[in-house]
Amino acid sequence: MFELHRNIIQTFITEDIRDISTYGGYKGAYILKITTKRLAVAEKIVAYCESLGGEAVIKENHNLIIFEVYCIAEDPSVYTLKTTEHPFEYGLKIK
């Protein structure tokens, strides 16, 4: 887990949150997902994440009546696939 994610969790652990999970994403990104029923809490998390230099988005889940906040931290040590440098190595054709 990254320092960005630790700071967010430590700051908002006492707020009205429903669930916290982490995922490894594509191209070396790590995603912290926080769910809450309150839009105000989701907006505070996004603002805090962005103030620390991270990226964040809110997705409203209408089925569960919750807001999902995704905070993204990138790991620069992970290889990023760049199709423009080696387009045919992976069977890709770039026009």
C-alpha positions as CSV (number, residue, x, y, z in Angstrom):
1,M,0.0,0.0,0.0
2,F,1.2,3.4,-0.8
3,E,1.7,6.4,1.5
4,L,-1.1,8.2,-0.3
5,H,-3.5,5.4,0.5
6,R,-2.3,5.2,4.1
7,N,-2.9,8.9,4.6
8,I,-6.4,8.7,3.2
9,I,-7.4,5.7,5.3
10,Q,-5.9,7.3,8.5
11,T,-7.7,10.5,7.8
12,F,-11.2,9.1,7.0
13,I,-11.3,5.8,9.0
14,T,-13.7,7.4,11.6
15,E,-16.0,8.9,8.9
16,D,-19.2,7.2,7.8
17,I,-17.6,4.7,5.4
18,R,-19.0,1.3,4.5
19,D,-16.1,-0.5,3.0
20,I,-12.4,-0.2,2.1
21,S,-10.5,-2.3,-0.5
22,T,-7.4,-2.1,-2.7
23,Y,-6.7,-3.4,-6.2
24,G,-3.7,-3.6,-8.4
25,G,-4.6,-1.8,-11.7
26,Y,-3.3,-1.8,-15.2
27,K,0.0,-0.2,-16.0
28,G,1.3,-0.1,-12.4
29,A,-1.6,1.8,-10.8
30,Y,-2.9,0.8,-7.4
31,I,-6.5,1.7,-6.5
32,L,-8.0,2.4,-3.1
33,K,-11.8,2.0,-3.2
34,I,-13.9,3.5,-0.4
35,T,-17.6,3.2,-0.3
36,T,-20.0,5.4,1.6
37,K,-23.6,6.3,1.7
38,R,-22.9,10.1,2.0
39,L,-21.9,12.2,-1.0
40,A,-20.4,14.8,1.3
41,V,-17.9,12.2,2.7
42,A,-17.1,11.0,-0.9
43,E,-16.4,14.6,-2.0
44,K,-14.1,15.2,1.0
45,I,-12.1,12.1,0.2
46,V,-11.7,13.1,-3.4
47,A,-10.6,16.6,-2.4
48,Y,-8.1,15.2,0.1
49,C,-6.7,12.7,-2.3
50,E,-6.2,15.4,-5.0
51,S,-4.6,17.7,-2.4
52,L,-1.9,15.0,-1.8
53,G,-1.2,14.8,-5.6
54,G,-3.3,11.7,-6.4
55,E,-6.2,11.2,-8.7
56,A,-9.7,10.3,-7.6
57,V,-13.1,9.8,-9.0
58,I,-16.6,9.2,-7.5
59,K,-18.9,6.6,-9.0
60,E,-22.6,6.6,-7.9
61,N,-23.9,3.0,-7.6
62,H,-27.6,3.4,-8.0
63,N,-28.4,-0.3,-7.2
64,L,-26.8,-0.2,-3.8
65,I,-27.5,3.5,-3.1
66,I,-23.8,4.2,-2.3
67,F,-21.0,6.3,-3.6
68,E,-17.7,4.5,-4.6
69,V,-14.5,6.6,-4.4
70,Y,-11.5,5.4,-6.3
71,C,-8.2,6.9,-5.4
72,I,-5.3,6.1,-7.7
73,A,-1.6,5.9,-6.9
74,E,1.0,4.9,-9.5
75,D,4.0,2.7,-8.8
76,P,6.8,4.0,-11.0
77,S,8.8,0.8,-10.5
78,V,6.2,-1.3,-12.4
79,Y,6.7,-1.7,-16.1
80,T,4.2,0.2,-18.2
81,L,3.3,-1.3,-21.6
82,K,4.0,1.2,-24.3
83,T,2.5,0.1,-27.6
84,T,4.2,2.9,-29.5
85,E,7.7,1.7,-28.8
86,H,7.2,-2.0,-29.6
87,P,4.0,-2.2,-31.6
88,F,4.6,-5.6,-33.3
89,E,6.1,-7.3,-30.3
90,Y,2.6,-7.9,-28.8
91,G,0.8,-8.4,-32.1
92,L,-0.5,-4.8,-32.2
93,K,-0.7,-2.8,-35.3
94,I,-0.5,1.0,-34.9
95,K,-1.7,3.2,-37.7
